[in-house]
Amino acid sequence: MNDDALIDRLLDVIEHDIVPKTAEGVSHGNKLFGAAILRKNDRSLVLAETNNEIENPLWHGEIHALKRFYEMPREKRPDTRDCIFLATHEPCSLCLSAITWTGFDNFFYLFSHEDSRDSFAIPHDLKILKEVFTLDPGGYNAENAYWKSYSIRKLVRILPEADRARLEARITKIYARYDALSAEYQDRKIENDIPLN
C-alpha cells in the first residue's frame, strides 16, 4: 500500500467531512471519534459520521456510521466489499467486531489506541482489550481472514521523502484540530452520562 493519492483523499475526508461533524458532536458532549465510508472505485464519499454516545453509548463513531449506512435505501447502498472504511481513531473491540460483522474487508485509521489513551485521555480501548480479551496494545490480528487494517501514519512513513513530509504536515494540522476537540471534550465530559467517559 504505497498510494499517496489515497492517503490524501482519506485525510481530505477526515478534515472536511468528519471533523465538522465531530466538532458539532463534541459541543454536545460526545467523544471525538468519527468514521466514513468511501467507494473503492472512485473514492467518493458514501457518508461520514461521528460519535453519538449522548444518544446511545453504543453509537461510537464507527458504529454510528454503520447505523447510518444501513439506514440508506438498499438500492443506494454499495456493497461493503466495494467500500473503504475510514476511522479517525483505531477501532475499539466493539467497532472491530462491527466492521467484521458488516463485511468490510479493510479499514484505515489515523490515530492509534495509544494516541487515544495518551494524547486524548480516553484509555478505554486499551483497557477493554486487556481486561476482557487479555490483549496487549497491538495484540489483535491486524490482517486476518475478514479484513486488513492500515495505519495511515505507518503508510505515510514508507512513502518517498517529499510525499512523506507533505502528508506529515497535513497530519500535524489535523492532529492540532483533534487536540483542541479533545480539550473541549475533557472540559465538558462531566456534564454527560456516558458510562465510560
N, C-alpha and C positions, 0 to 999 in steps of 0.2 A: 504494500500500500504506500505508494510514493506519488501522491497526487496533490500538488499544492492548490490546484483549482477547486478540488473537492473541499479541502480544508478551508479555503477562503469562503466557499459557499456556506459551510457549516458555521463559520464564525459570523458571516452575514446574518444568518437565521438567528443565532443567539443574540447578536447585537440589536437587530432591527425588529425581530418578531417575538422573541421570548422575553428579552429584558423589559420592554414596555409593559407587558402583561405582568411580569414579576414585580415591577415597581408598584403597580396598582395593587397586586395581591399583598405585598409586604405592608402597604399603607393600611390594609385591613387586618393585619396581624398574622398573615401566612408566612411560612418559611420561603426561602429564596430559590427553591429548586424548580426547574422548568424542563420542558421537553418539546420536541417537534417531530413530525413525520414528513419525510420528503419522498418523492418518487425517484427511484434509481435512474430511470431512463433519461430524464431531463433535469433532475434535481430541483424540480418545482416543489413548492411548499404545499402540503396537503392541509396541515394545521399546526398551530403552535399553542401551547398551554402552559400553565404554571400551577404551582401548589395551591390547593384549596382546602387545607386542613381545617379551616374555620367552619366550613360546612360539614365536613366529614373527615375524621383523622386518617382515613384510608386514601383520601384524594391527594397523594403525593404528586409531584409534577408529572411523572411518567404515567401514573395510574389515571390522573385526571385527563391527560392527553389521550390515553387509550379509551377512556369513557366517552370523550367527545368523538373520537374516531368511530366507535361503534354506534354512536347516535346518528352518524351520517347515513343517508339512504344507501342501501346496499349497492345500487347501480352506480353510485358516485364514489364509492369507497374502493380504493385499489386493494389488491391482494397484498397481504403483509410481506410476502416473499418478493414483491416488486418494490418494496419501500426501504428507505434508510430510517432507522430510529436514532434520534439525537437526544441525548440527555445533557443538561448543563453540568450535572454532578454524577459521579459514578453511582449507578443504581444500587439501592439497598436490597436486602434479601426479598422484600415484598415485590419490589419493582423488577428485580431479576426474574422472579417467578412469573410475573405478569407478562413480561416481554416474551418469555418462553412459551407460556400457555397461549398467547395470541399468534404465535407462528412467525415472528420476525427472525430472520437468520443473521442479524447483525445489530449492533448498536455502537454508537460513538459517544464519548463523553469528554468534557473539558477538565473539570476539577475532580480529583481523586477522593476516595474515602478519607485519606489523611488530610487533604485540604478541608473537607467538611468538618473534621474534628479540630484541626489545628488553626486554620485561618478563619473559619466561620463559626466556631464554638458549638457545633452540632455533632456530638460524638456518637449518636445512637446507631448509625450504620455499623460501625466497627464493634460497638458493644454487643449488638444483637448477633452479628456474625460470630463473635467469640462466645457469648453466653449460651446461645441457642444451638449453634452449629459447630462450636469448638474450632472455628477457623481464625487463623491469624490474618492480619492485613494482607490482601492479595491472595488469600488462600482459596478462593473459589476458582473454578476452572474457566479461564477467560476465553478458551476456544474449546468447544465441545460439540456433541452431535446435534445440538439445537442451533447454536449461534456462535459467532466470533465477535469479540468486543475489541474496540480500538480506543486507546487513549489519544486524544488529539495532540496533547503535549508531547507524547512519545513519538508520534508520527512526525511532528514538526522537527524534533531533534535529529532525525535521519535525513532531512532534506539538504540540498546544497546550501552553502552559507548565505547567499543573497536571499533566497526564499525563506530560509530559517530566520534570519534577522528581521525581515519584514513581518512574518507571521508572529514571531515572538513579541514584536512591538504591538501588534493588534491584540494579542492575548493579554499583555500588560495593561492595555487600556480597558479591556473587558474586565480583567481582574479588579481594577480600581473601582469600576462601577459596582461589581458584586461586593467589594469590601464596604462600600457606602450602604448598599442594601442590607448587608449583614449587620452593620452597626445600628441601622434603623430597626431591624427585626429584634435584635438583642435588647434595645432600649424599650421596646413595646411588648415583648413576649409575655410579661407578667399579666398583661391585660386579657390574654386569651385563655381558653380552656383546652388547648391541645394537650393530650396526655403526655407526650414526650416532646416538650418544647425546649 
